[in-house]
Amino acid sequence: MRFILAALSLSLACLPAALADDPYTISGVAIDATADNALQAQTAAMRQGQSAAARRLIERLTLAEDRAGTELELEAHLSPTGEMVSGLALDPAIIAEMIAGLQISDEQRSATRYLAELEVTFDPRTVRRVMEAYGVPFVESQARPLLVLPVYEGANGFSLWDDNPWRSAWASQDFDSSLTPVLVPGRPSRSVSVPITPRQALQLDEGALINTAAMYGINRIAILRAGERDGVRRFGGYLVTVEPGGEITTDTWGPQVVYGGWSDAARAFVTDREDDWKRRSVVRDFETTSLRVTVMYGGLDEWLRLQEALSRASLVQGAQLDALSRDGARMTVDYRGAFEQLVSELAERGATLEEHPGLGWVVLSAR
């Protein structure tokens, strides 16, 4: 490879997560407070909601064992209704500093009471400073989205698209902002045939799975079969990955007994996936390491995709372009965390980081 442009001092700033479904957005925070007047009730409710959102964010990004003994440890206490809940001892002023924006919906108010629902967006840079100040390791990037195909076994057989309480439990919840984002496909219109039937899903029909992955632009699919027998609800199934070359790899998941309703089961599955992702991706080393890489591409579109994978990777603190040609670029990448975590995160973004004789570390499109 011959480089035609050398030693460019062009820095590619890491782009902040700007999508509404990033892990720094906490939605569905219910607030309810009563006070001597409407203003005091609203102020108390807002403070309550900000603390609850911060608790959920910290719980999302960190592991319980890493929070133990710090001010980010979640403390259990009884709510006014007698329910055991977890709270956050963090200073309200610090929580307010972490917040980048609020959206309020479903407001109800009286002379002494205020109710609403909040969506709270946190600033990643401020959250990072708080985590580092308390020495709590955290994860700040999402895994690739997962398409869930909820197959329900009822009295009349298996259902996926129609008459399916298991699918309704998934569709009624928002998992876009979780560390492991989940997409539940809507039923195609009656004039369009469904991409996969319940039987094809359970039989792991490769053609139907590849077609479904292509239709929704996602290469990972969870086929989760649920049903109830003798009063006991269970679910389990397969985790399928459609590789770029069309090969399919499959892992099993469950089965698991459901405690509560089907919505609880869906949340339990997402929580399990999040915990697995956190244990693989949590950043324990706050030091920055520099790495020289060669980015290989076959055209402008591929170069832009790989450039975005590097610049949007949460572990990458800076990416400087040193030299450029028609089929490759040399870059200096500054990253946090372990090298294996960088490799894993880039893989989640469709890029492979591997060592090549004569070129050193090379970034390629995932095959």
Residue, then its C-alpha position, 0 to 999 in steps of 0.5 A: m500500500r502506498f500512502i499519498l498523504a503523510a503526517l496529516s494532523l487531522s483529529l477525528a473527535c469522538l462524536p458524542a452519542a446523539l441518538a435518543d436510544d443511547p444508554y444515557t437516556i432514562s425514560g418512563v420515570a414516574i414522579d408523584a409528590t405532595a406538599d403545602n402548595a403546587l410549586q413545592a410539590q412540583t419541586a419535590a417531584m422533580r428532585q425525586g425523579q432526577s434521583a430515581a433516573a440517576r439511580r437507574l443510570i448508575e445501576r445500568l452502567t455499573l456492577a453492584e460489586d464495583r459500587a459497594g463501599t462507595e457513594l454510588e452504592l444503592e441503598a435499600h429502604l422502605s417506600p411510603t407504601g411499604e415497598m422495598v426500593s433502592g435509593l442513591a446517596l449521591d449529592p442532589a447537586i452532583i445529580a443535577e450537574m449530570i443531567a443534560g435535559l428533561q422531557i415531561s409528559d402526562e402532567q397532573r397537578s392540584a393545589t398540593r400534588y404533582l404527578a408526571e412522567l420524565e425522560v431524563t438525558f444525562d451528559p456522558r462526559t459529566v457521568r464519566r467524571v463522576m464515575e472516575a472521581y469515585g473510582v467505580p468501573f463502568v461500561e458506556s457503550q451498547a451492544r449491537p441491537l438484538l431482534v426478538l422473535p417471541v413465540y408463544e405456545g398456547a392452546n391452539g399451537f404456536s403463534l408469533w405475529d397474532d394472538n400472542p401475549w408474549r409478543s405483547a409483553w415485549a412490544s409494550q416496553d421500551f428497551d431501546s436505551s438498554l445496554t443491549p437494545v432490543l427490537v420487537p418487529g411489528r407485524p407486516s401489513r396483511s398484503v405482505s407475507v411475514p418473513i418467518t413463521p413460528r415453526q420456521a423460527l423454532q426449527l432455525d430455518e436458515g433461509a427464513l432467519i437470513n431473510t428476517a435479519a436482512m429485512y430488519g437490518i439486524n444480524r442477531i436474533a433471539i428466538l424465545r419460546a414461552g408457554e404455561r403448563d400446570g400454572v408455571r410459566r417458562f421461556g427459553g430459546y436460541l440466540v442466533t448470529v447471522e455472519p456477514g458471509g451468511e453463516i449462522t451460529t447458534d447458542t441456547w438460552g434458558p429455559q427459565v421459570v417466570y416469576g410474575g407476568w410476561s412483562d417481568a420475563a422480558r425484563a429479566f431476559v434483558t437484564d441478563r443480557e445487560d449483566d453479561w455485556k457489563r461483565r465483558s465491557v466494563v472499563r476498569d482502567f482509566e488510563t489512556t493507551s495509544l495504538r497505531v493502526t492501519v485502516m483498510y478499505g475498498g472505497l469511500d463508503e467503507w472508509l466512512r463506515l470504519q471511520e465512524a466505528l472508530s470515532r463513535a467507539s466509547l473507549v476511543q478518546g481520540a483518533q488522529l489521521d496520520a496518512l491516507s491513500r485510496d485503499g488505506a489510512r494510518m491512524t493513531v488511536d487513543y483508547r481506555g480500558a483493556f485491549e480486548q475490550l477495544v477489540s470487542e467494542l469495534a466488533e460490535r460496530g462492524a469492524t475487526l481489529e487484528e494483527h497482520p505481518g508487515l502492517g501491524w494492527v489493522v482495522l477491517s470491515a467484519r467479514 
